[in-house]
Amino acid sequence: MSRRILPILALAAAAIAWARCRLVIYEIAERSMEPALAPGDWMLGLRAPLRLPTGAVVVYRDPSDPGLEIVKRIAPAPRPLAAGELWLLGDNPDAGSVDSRTLGPIPREWVAARLVLRYHPGPPHFLRRKDR
């Protein structure tokens, strides 16, 4: 094998390994994020996201059941938050959403992933920040 090809293959292998460690798949099970996300939607997320802007859709661990993960959107907070806190809301408040309206601010370390792409059903669709 050529000496020029080895670095390219090593870089490709490293990129694939990095992506496999950071990418995670979720299936939406509840109606709390309708109309943006519906039950049966399959999502691709990034673990340990660096940026969490207002409008981003995230997955966080339920404080009462750490095995359960919940999907919500980062919203502007109605009150000042401490460093490292987020205000998370469901898009569909009529669905009985467990979010910051009942739990209060969510610690950033509870966030497991940021959802970035809906890939099923239908054509792939990148999630964008919700218009404010």
C-alpha positions in Angstrom: 0.0 0.0 0.0 1.2 3.5 -0.9 2.5 5.7 2.0 0.1 8.4 0.8 -2.9 6.1 1.2 -2.2 5.0 4.8 -2.7 8.5 6.4 -6.0 8.9 4.5 -7.2 5.5 5.7 -6.2 6.2 9.3 -8.0 9.6 9.2 -11.1 7.9 7.7 -11.0 5.2 10.4 -10.7 7.8 13.1 -13.6 9.9 11.7 -15.8 6.8 11.6 -14.9 5.8 15.2 -15.5 9.4 16.4 -18.9 9.5 14.7 -19.9 6.1 16.1 -19.1 7.2 19.6 -21.0 10.5 19.3 -24.0 9.5 17.2 -27.1 8.0 18.8 -30.5 7.0 17.5 -33.8 7.8 19.2 -37.4 6.9 18.4 -40.0 9.4 19.5 -42.7 7.7 21.6 -44.8 10.5 23.0 -46.9 13.4 21.7 -45.2 16.1 23.8 -43.2 17.5 20.9 -45.9 17.6 18.2 -46.2 19.0 15.6 -42.4 19.1 15.2 -41.9 15.5 16.2 -44.5 12.8 16.3 -44.6 9.3 17.8 -42.8 6.9 15.4 -40.3 9.5 14.2 -36.7 8.3 14.1 -34.1 10.8 15.1 -30.3 11.1 15.0 -28.6 12.8 17.9 -25.2 13.9 19.0 -24.0 12.8 22.4 -22.3 15.4 24.6 -23.2 18.3 22.4 -21.0 21.3 22.7 -23.5 23.9 21.8 -27.1 24.0 23.2 -28.7 27.2 21.8 -32.3 28.3 22.5 -34.6 26.4 20.2 -32.4 23.2 20.1 -34.2 19.9 20.7 -32.4 17.8 23.4 -32.8 14.5 25.2 -32.4 14.5 28.9 -32.6 11.8 31.6 -35.8 11.8 33.7 -34.8 12.6 37.3 -37.3 10.2 38.8 -36.3 7.3 36.4 -32.7 7.7 35.1 -33.4 4.9 32.6 -36.0 7.0 30.9 -35.0 9.7 28.4 -37.2 12.7 27.5 -37.2 14.9 24.5 -37.8 18.7 24.9 -36.8 22.0 23.3 -34.6 24.6 25.0 -36.7 27.6 25.6 -36.1 31.1 26.9 -36.5 31.0 30.6 -39.2 33.0 32.3 -36.8 33.8 35.2 -33.0 34.1 35.6 -31.2 30.7 35.6 -28.0 29.8 37.3 -24.9 28.8 35.2 -25.4 25.4 33.8 -29.2 25.4 33.9 -31.6 25.1 31.0 -35.3 25.8 30.6 -36.8 22.9 28.6 -40.4 22.8 27.3 -42.4 20.4 25.2 -43.9 21.9 22.0 -47.4 20.4 22.9 -48.3 21.5 26.4 -51.7 19.6 26.1 -49.9 16.3 26.0 -49.0 16.3 29.7 -45.4 17.2 29.1 -42.8 16.6 32.0 -40.7 19.7 31.5 -39.4 22.8 33.3 -43.0 23.9 33.9 -43.2 21.1 36.5 -39.5 20.3 37.2 -38.1 23.8 37.1 -34.6 24.4 35.5 -32.8 21.3 34.2 -29.1 20.9 34.9 -27.1 20.8 31.7 -25.4 17.6 32.8 -28.8 15.8 32.5 -28.7 16.4 28.8 -27.7 13.2 27.0 -27.9 14.4 23.4 -29.0 17.1 20.9 -31.3 15.9 18.2 -30.2 17.0 14.8 -31.9 14.9 12.1 -35.2 13.2 11.5 -34.5 10.4 9.1 -37.7 8.3 9.2 -40.5 8.4 8.1 -40.2 10.4 5.0 -37.2 12.2 3.6 -34.4 13.2 6.0 -35.1 16.5 7.7 -32.6 18.5 9.7 -34.0 20.1 12.9 -33.6 23.9 12.9 -34.0 26.4 15.7 -37.6 27.2 16.2 -38.5 30.7 15.0 -38.9 33.0 17.9 
